[in-house]
Amino acid sequence: MSWASLSQAERDAAYNNSAAVPSSAALVRARNEASAGFRAEHARQLDLPYAGKERTMWDFYPASVSAAPCFIFIHGGYWQMNRREDFAIFAAPFLSAGWSAALPGYSLAPEASLSQIVAELRTSLDWFAANARSHGIAARRVILSGWSAGGHLAALLLDHPVVSAGLAISGVYELGPIRDTYLNAKLNLTDDEIAQLSPLRLPVIQKPLAIAYGELELAALVNDSRALHQKRAAAGAAGRLLPIEAADHFTVLHELQAPSGKLVQAATELLPASENSI
């Protein structure tokens, strides 16, 4: 069926990840609890402000050696929900591997437009480049990742000079349909934002970008992931497409929670073997 032929309820359902996964509330609760425990055990470099707003802070988890690679993770929530603190657990496998990890926060819609969110995160990466070393993290060999809305933001920010490569997980890469759903009540997307902030409408960034999704995810997200990989492959850009078998929008992150996880391995493989360790 074409998008134009769908009812409002069908359009809303096409992007409603929580409704599509009956166990989503329990999965989110487990993730948040695990993150709270991890954050409490690694409280030395948290809540570092990069701008003057409530959410514009970094959480740093430095490796024992400052020259180690760094995994940066941008949280999801359709640009209007969640917070960096609830995703801290995804730093754990990288610390175990000898990497550093870091999570930036950002303002949420409707308090901030999507343009403002993207600008904030660019500022966060500027701040990281200028200040990370003083907090025990080298601002080089950086893998930028994100899930859901964070996957979209990671794909957009791949061009930042501090970023070596990216891992986009379960992202939305074409914003046009979002304006036709319940999500736009807070986002209020403009024509310019759709044109300028949809990775599928923008020139390909010639840095490695692995694109992952769960095979049980909503069709809209699966199709966006496949389309972005196809666009990048046609332009000769590096990075593999990584469908995660039997995973939905929430369980896909289980592969980012253990050192043997497929997403952890995909992230570490984005750096050449000579640069992958300390």
N, C-alpha and C positions, 0 to 999 in steps of 0.2 A: 504494500500500500504506500502511496505517496504521502509525504508529510502534510500536504495541503488537504488531503482527504480525511485526516484524523480528527476526531473530536477533541475538545479541550481535555477531557479526562484521559484520553489515550495519549495525548502529547505530554501531559503531566507524568503519566505512568512510565513513559519512555525514558525519563531521566530520574525517576524516584528510586534510588538505590536502596534506601532503608525499607521501603515497602516491598521491594523485590526479594529481599532476604529476610525471612521471618525471624531468624536468630540474630539479626543485626544488633539489637539492643544488648544482648548478652555478650556478643563479640566486642562491642565498643566498651562495655563495662570491664571486661577482662583486660583489654588493652590499656585502658586508663589506670587500672589498679597496678598492672605490671609497670607502667611508666612512672607512677608515683613512687613505687618502691625503688626503682632504679635511680630516679632523680634524687631521692633522699640519701642514697648511698654515694652519690657523686655531686655533692652540693657546692663544690669549691668555686666553680666558674659559671654561675647561673645569673640570669636577669641582668645581663650587660646591655645598657641602653645604647642604641645606635641613632635614635631620633627621640623627639620629645613627647611621644604619645604612649598611652598605657600599654599597648601591645608591641611596640617597636623595640624589642629586646632580643638578644641572643642568649642561648644556652650553649656553653662550650664544654666538651668532654675531651680534653687533650690527652694524647698518647704520652707515654713515658719519654719519648724522643720527639722534640719539636719538629724535626724534619720529616716526620711521617706523613703519608697522604692523608687527606681529610675528606670525609663524607658529609655533605650538607644535605639536610632533609627539610623540605617545605611541606607543612601539613595541609590536609584537604578539608573539605566541608563546604563545597560549592561557594567559596569566597565569602561565606556569611555565617559559618559555624566553626566550632572547635578552637583549639589553641595548641601552641607548640608543646606545652608541658605534657599533654596527653599522648605524645608520640615519642617520648624520650627513650622508650624501650628499644627503638630501632637503631639507637647508637650502640647498643650492647655488643652485637657481633663484630662491629668494626673495631671497637676497643679490644676485643679478644684477639683480633687479627693484627694488632699493633698499629692500627690507624687511629687518628683523631676523628671526632664527629662533632657536628654543630647543627643547631636548629634555630632558625630565625622566626620570630613572630611578626605579625602584620595586622593592621586594622581590618575590620570586617564591614561588609555592606550591612545596612544602608549608611552607616556612619562614613564609610569611604566608598568611592566609586571604584570600579575595576581598574580604571586608569591610575587612580591614586594608589591602589594596592600594588600594582606593578611598579610604580615609581618608588614606593617605599622599599620594596624588595631590591630594587637596583641600588638604592641608597644603602641598604643593609650589606650588599656585596661590596660596595665601595668602602664601607666602614671595616668590613672583614679584611679587605686587601691592605688597608692602612694600619689596622690594629691587632690582627690575629696573632702576629708573632709575639707581641708583648704579653699575650695570654697563653703562650706555649704552643701555638699552632702555626705552622708555616703556611703562608698564603700562596701555595703552589701545589701542583698535583691534587687538584680539587675536583671531586665528582659531585655534581649538583643533581639531586633527586627530589622527587615529590610524588605524592599519591592523590588521585582524584583532582580537585582543583589545584593541588600542589603539583601534579603531573603537568597540567597545562602551564603553570607558572614556570616550572623547570624548563619546559620546552621553549618558552618565550625568552628566558634569561640565559639560555645556553651561550648567547653571544657575548656575555660579560667577560672582560679580559681575565678575570681571576679564575674562570671556569675552564677546566681541561676537557671535560666530557660530561655527559648527562645520562640519567636513567629516569625516564618518565613512566609512571605506573598508573594505569587506569584513568587516564586523563580525558578531558574534553578539548578537542583541538579545532572545532568549528563552533562558533558562538551563535550563529544565526538562529538555530532552533531554540536555544535557551531563552531567547526573548519571547517566545511563544508559550512558555511554560510558567508554572507557579513560581519558579526560581526568580523570575524577573521582578516580582513585587518588591524585592529588596535591591536587586542589582540595577534596575533601570538602565539597561544597556542602550547605548546610542549607536547610530549608524557608524560613526567613526570608530568606536570601540570594537564593534564587530569586525570591521575591515582591518583595523590595525593591531588587534590583539588575538586574532584567530590564527594559530600557527599554520593551518591548512591554506590560508590566503597569503602568507608571507613568503619571501624568498627563503630558500633553504640555508640554514647555518651550517657551514662546513666544519663542524666538529663532531666527534662520535656521539651518538645518542642511541642508547638501547631503549626500545619501547615495549613495555610489558602490559599484559592485561589477563584477567581470569577468563577462562573459556566459558564460564557460566554467568558472565556479566551481561548487563543489558546490551541489546544489539547496537544501540547508538554509540556506546563507548567502545565496543569491539570494532565497529566499523570505522570510527575515528582513528583508533590506533593503527589499524591496517592501512587506512588511507594515508596517514602521515608517514608511515614507514615506506609505503610505495612511492610517495612523492620524493622522499629523501633518497631512496635507492635510485630513482630515475635521474636524480641530480648528482649521483656518485658520492653521496655522503655516507660515512661509515656508521655502523650500529645495527644490531640484529633485532628482529621482531621476536618477542618471547611470550607466547601464549602459555599460561600456567594451567595445566590440566586440572579439572574438577574444582577450580577455585572461583568464588564469586567476588563481588566488589570488596568484601571485608576479609575473607579468608586468604585472598591473594597476598596480604601482608604477612601471613605466617611465613612466607618464603623470605622475609626480610628480618626475621626475628632470631634466627639461629645461624651460626657460622657456615653450616652446610646448606643453607637455604639457596634456592635458585636465584633469587634476586640479589642476595649478598654476593654470590659468585659472579653474577652478571655485572655488578658494580665494580668489583675488583678487577675483572677482566678488561674493563675499559682503559686501564692504564697498561702500557707495555710491561712485560714481565720484569724488565730491568728497573722499573719505577714503582712496582707494585708493593714493595716491602721497604722497611726502614733501612 
